[in-house]
């Protein structure tokens, strides 16, 4: 008998916070939490896969409930099975999700599909009885590495947040074991941002490196002005200076900023990733790529993105995904990415690591939990279990 997906459930949850970056505030931010319920029974309970979308893009409940979930539930269950007939096939599920979808237009659809795809992969790994990172490594002939580099993302603009509070935040990340911290720029004047950067650098000293993130705020003139200022400091990277689709701006910026740059979190397909590599002037010896599977059609599409990068001479080690979620941690550990973003204090309970996992010298070690490992994070699993019913 074929494995059946008996239900796909979605609930839109708030992840609101009174913070802002250079472009948006998060006062009304939401996420979609999804449960893919199967008829496979393990330890007396149905196997349920879970997924959610990353911060920065809102929940996609309408698209999930009205368009994408029905396609899975109406499909012939046999059409969603793998060749061995003992598990779901994520690629076949993905193809079913994308039935009758025209190419292009990746902004919101890619988030809805990526959220469901995460839940499908969680279910597949649980059915196989393996952590997702080990399942991926085995399928792709890669040596799994449970030790993953992570950096602490923060440094948002916040009402009443002065330099002292910014420094204390960054010190807190160092105290928890991080060796790279990130702060926002572009939401103040360049003079104010210079003061903020110098304050953080003075605080962290030689204990850590600092990355800065403009969240796509700048036109070319402003991006260059910041580049001239930022190159005075030993930064880990200068992130997303201009609009994510302005490849010409990104390419021009390299002439003014010799240090590492990073972008890609707002590109949602392997075609967009290919255009960035072709036309964005990204340098494979120093720059970083931040594609986030949860926003870009999921792991099935992320694998195609990795194929594009390989064809253009890029190593997966240059990928450090955006989003701070456990799905990308599994991909990093299973497929040899360069690491993953982390939100130690924000967007809870969806960010962070399973309980008991600690950052040591800028790295975490993946626990041996089946699936993505959500069950190991008690506050998150409470939300998921309530949805599964």
Helices and strands as residue ranges (DSSP letters): E 5-14, E 19-20, E 30-42, E 45-52, H 61-63, I 64-68, H 69-74, G 77-80, H 90-97, H 109-128, H 132-140, E 147-153, E 157-158, H 163-175, E 180-184, H 190-204, E 209-213, H 220-230, E 237-239, H 247-253, E 261-263, H 270-279, E 288-289, H 299-311, G 316-318, E 320-321, H 326-335, E 339-342, E 363-365, G 374-376, H 378-388
